[in-house]
Amino acid sequence: GAVVSQHPSRVICKSGTSVKIECRSLDFQATTMFWYRQFPKKSLMLMATSNEGSKATYEQGVEKDKFLINHASLTLSTLTVTSAHPEDSSFYICSATSPGTGKEKLFFGSGTQLSVL
Amino acid sequence: GQSLEQPSEVTAVEGAIVQINCTYQTSGFYGLSWYQQHDGGAPTFLSYNALDGLEETGRFSSFLSRSDSYGYLLLQELQMKDSASYFCAVSASGGSYIPTFGRGTSLIVHP
């Protein structure tokens, strides 16, 4: 099956710093990747759709200047949380669909637990 | 917009059968999928229904009734390792077919 790798798995940073999270499709090319945010015991909330070679599409209420998304290649998308604050602490997960399977089947990375002090 | 409702928690014993229900409201419905997520882990795809009826995959089955905007995930011969959160997700034209997730159901399996 398709494998999506996400790094780092856990990061602790000081308030005001920026954190970059990488999401890679290891055995397939992903023209589109999705970034989700999840609070404890809560649902996965779609933040943005990352499109290779073009600007990301952000969901309503998500600050695009706060959460910078870059999809520079067919196998890599990055999410940068800029000037992080404690309220940004959360579990961030990326996902992708594999060519040949429908959009309903998402392959998820292992997630990144961000803690901002 | 889209909305989904599923129970917050379900408990059962090993070897039993459990059903997790999901009702949804959306326009341009395309399909309903189910994902499993263990604590601290990533969600993994379980099943998908676009048409009415039952889809069986081993111990897990998923059902859809489009007319009732309702589906369920059926887990048989429960094992301790099945303790996890289960999310239903709806795909619809209004959401560019990207799955929108419910709040998840925490399944606790007791010995």
Interface residues (C-beta under 8 A of the other chain):
Chain A: Q6 F34 K41 K42 S43 L44 M45 L46 T49 I93 S95 G102 K103 E104 K105 L106 F107 F108 G109 S110 G111 Q113
Chain B: Y30 G31 S33 Y35 G40 G41 A42 P43 T44 F45 Y48 A50 S85 F87 A89 S91 S96 Y97 I98 P99 T100 F101 G102 R103 G104 S106
